[in-house]
Amino acid sequence: MKYLLVSGGVISGVGKGIIASSAGLLLKTMGLKVSSIKIDPYINVDAGTMNPREHGEVYVLDDGGEADLDLGNYERYLNVTLTRDNNITLGKIFSKVIEQERRGDYLGKTVQVVPHVTGCIEEWITRVAKQPVDDTNEEPDVCIVELGGTIGDIEGAPFVEALTELRRKCKREDFMQIHVSYIPVVHGEQKTKPTQMAIKAVRSAGLIPDLIACRCEYPLEEATIDKVARFCAVSNENVLAVRDMPSTYQVPILLSEQNLVNLMTEAMRLAEVTITPELRQKGEQIWETWRQLTLGLENLHEIVEIALVGKYLEQPDSYLSVTKSLEHAAMRCKRKLVIKWVDAEHLEKSANKTNPASYFKAWHDVSTASGILVPGGFGGRGTEGMVGAANWARENKKPYLGICLGMQIAVIEFARTVCDMPLPQATSFEFNDADEDRVIISMPEHHPGVLGGTMRLGRRPTLWQPDTEWSKLRALYGLQNESIDERHRHRYEVNPKYITLLQEKGLTFIGKDETGVRMEVIELKDHPWFVGVQFHPEYLSRVLEPSKPYLGFIAAAAGMLDEITKASSQGLTNGV
């Protein structure tokens, strides 16, 4: 097994995940089998209970693991399927070590950070790195290991020590490190001192970077590259200038132009790895398709405007997979995506009194957008604004896509407006839990008061219902398919008690779970695109294979749904 460690210094959030994913993609274009591990040095067991307004989105895996959003980057770039074990947290490690201690595995020894905690980390990495993650079902050739945070963080110390030990045990060609740093500009001058100190810190911790990836807003000057190389004891070609790009999907091309493939090949002796002709050819096709798709972004002129009506707008990463899925779909449709971020609370009538300027701007953005999207979320805050947006989309024939909470919002709006269902029935138990007679109710799996891992999580089947061949969404998935698999993360669902009434009034539940009791997909028949899904299709969207609900939504908003549906039915993957 060969390991490529990506670490960071100076500041967090500098883009290690994109650089790690881009390096992994370049390895895949060579025909190599690549896996990824993300290390998060926080004591939470997973990201499931973390506030999206602070931490960003919670990414859900096939096995129901709630993980850091960088695992989404890995899956999207590398087209792999990871598990909860691919996300290591300090909480997981401590839990395992304590469990082993209570079981008597340490035979009376004093349990210490070194060697017991570090040994647990090392064992975890080496074990998970070998697990198959792609359609070859074979052990990967290279594992990308991203160390979250920055070198020097106290909570990351056990991981640094474990990686240092792993590096010592590996052959020189089996362990390579890219250290991501930041080059600030002060009074017009690019400053290298923070990077120098960061490299000094990582070396003192026992790790020796082979490459230094310098993040910067603008291209690095030759003098800056030379200074970094001289003071950090690497050659000039081992200093990568990772400037801001129009799209993060262009970062692999930027790194390729700086000879990263050859640098990795030489350092890890990748030329000695056996690669089948089939995988080599597949890698070349991936790279050619990726280049055509991403380099063409700068030539897109036709715009598609989407109003994203959400409640966690203070942290844009709260909707990272959603925005990436919109980008994937827009790229396929050859449209330039413009997202209008609309705070759902600003759409509510009370906002007209407290902040009329925000109220009218929010409604202007919703009413002028080409499509309206209501993503997932929790709690009652802002939901009346979301109901108003769904009402506008339905009555004005604007393409609408509701994800998880967004589907429930569409059902609530339909129940109130079309079915004349009175309050409090026409709301969610999540918003008003005085009694359980609601159109949206709590699931049997949900345990109120216990939050971690009590939702319906992971990849589950959805079965298309009879007489739904007219469905625009189903056509994109392929009418020959009787079911689909998508990832879920929710605690509430549509009340089966009201299904008959809703369907009689025109809201069709075209997809249900395997029991036929849980509603998974809604669609209006006489609407350009009014779709709600209980699952989160954004978790399975890929750069080269956009999510079907998002693709149909963007295509409808761009006025080209028939064209895209025809292309999908013919198996075309590069647009029309």
Buried (B, 14 or more C-beta within 10 A) or exposed (E): BBBBBBBBBBEEEBBBBBBBBBBBBBBBBBBBBBBBBBBBBBEBBBBBEBEBEEBBBBBBBBBBBBBBBBBBBBBBBBBBBBBBBBBBBBBBBBEBBEEBEEEEEBEEEEEEEEBBBBBBBBEBBBEBBEBBBBEEEEBBBBBBBBBBBBBBBEBBBBBBBBBBBBBEEBEEEBBBBBBBBBBBEEEEEBBBEBBBBBBBBBBEBEBBBBBBBBBBEEEBBEEBBBBBBBBBEBEEEBBBBBBEBEEBBBBBBBBBEBBBBEBBBBBBBBEEBEBEEEBBEBBEEBBEBBBEBBEEBEEBEEEBBBBBBBBBBEBBBBBBBBBBBBBBBBBBBBBBBEBBBBBBBBBBEEBBEEBEEBBEBBBEBBBEBBBBBBBBBBEBBBBBBBBBBBBBBBEEEBBBBBBBBBBBBBBBBBBBBBBEBEEBBBBBBBBEBEEEEBBBBBBEEBEEEEEEBBBBBBBBBBBBBEEBEEBBBBBBBEEEEEEBEBBBBBBBBBBEEBBEBBEEBEBBBBBBBEEEEBBBBBBBEEBBBBBBBBBBBBBBBBBBBBBBBBBBBBBBBBBBBEBBBEBBEEEEEEBB
